Amino acid sequence: MASKIRFHLDESVAVAVAQGLRRRGVEVTTTSEAGLTSADDESQLAFALRERRVLVTQDADFIRLHQRGVQHAGVAYFDPGVRTVGQLIAQLVLIEEVLTPEEMEGQVEFL
């Protein structure tokens, strides 16, 4: 059986998203739980890469890091104010169900 995607939510993502994902059996960490509050973007990506977690964010700086070639385990990016918490949870659950960690590595999914 293939391994499942795990997520890491940066500071820009509502805690309700983590709670909703966990209720659906999705493994997730948050920036505050990981002790990364106020850490720079490179540190967030490095943590997610070490832990093999797709970083979920609405911070466009992560897209720029991706374009510069910074290695990462995957980024799920959403525009601020475009998605409700429920919509974001549904889209992340879909990613977790249809993609593998290997397919997300070094990729950006725009939600």
N, C-alpha and C positions, 0 to 999 in steps of 0.2 A: 504494500500500500504506500502510495506517495505521501510525503510529509505535507502538512498543511501550512498555509501562510499564517504567520503571526504578525501582529501590528504593534507599532510604537506610535503613540499620539503625541505630537509636539504641543507646546503651550497654547497654540492658537485653536486647538480643538476642544470643544466642550466636554467636560467630564461625563455628561449624560451619554455621549457617544461610547465611551469606554464601558459604562454600565450596561447599555443596550447590547453591545457586542458580547459582553460576558454572559448576559442572559441567554444569548443564542449559541453559547458554547465556543465562542471565538477567543483565542488567547491574545491578550492585549496588555501593554504597559503604557504608562503615561510618563511624561517628563518629570512631574513631581515625584511619582513613585520611584523613579530611577535615580533621583537625586540630581537631576540635571536642570533644575529651574535656573533660568538666566544663563545657562551654558550657551556658547556660540553654536552656530549652525553646523560647523564642521564636527564639533563634539557630539552633537545629536546624531549626525549621520554615522560617525564612527561607532557610537554605542549600538545603533540599529544594525550596522554591518556585523559587529562582533556577535550580536545576539541573533543574527539572521532574521531581522524583523523589517517589514515594510514600513517606512515612515509615512504617517498621514499628516498632512499640513495644508494650510491655506497661505503659507508664506512663500512668495515667489522667489525668494533668495535661494531656496532649494532647487528650483528649476535652473537658476543660473549656475549653481554648483554642478549640477548634472551636465549642463552644457560645457562647462570647463573640464569635464572628464573625471570629477571626483568619484571614486568608487563608492557604491552603495548597494544595499540589498533590495532596493526598489523604493519608489516614492509614489504615493497616491495623493494627488493634488486636487484641491477643489477651490473654486473662486469664492471669496468671502461674500456672504449674504445670498448666495445662489441656492444653497441646499438647506432644507430643514434637517434637524437631527435625525428624524426618521428616514428621510431620503438618503442621508449620508450612511447611516447604519445599513440600510438595504443594499446600497452599492458596494460597501465594504464586504458584506456577507457574500454577495455575488462573486467578488474577486476571490475571496477565500474558498468558495466552492468550485470555481472553474479554472483557477490558475495554480501553479505550483510555485514554491519559493524560487526554484531554478528559472522559471519563466519570468519572474518579476525582477530577478537580479539585474541591476544596472538599467532598469526600465522605469519610465514614468507613465502612470495611468492618470489621465485627466478625467475627473468625475464631474 
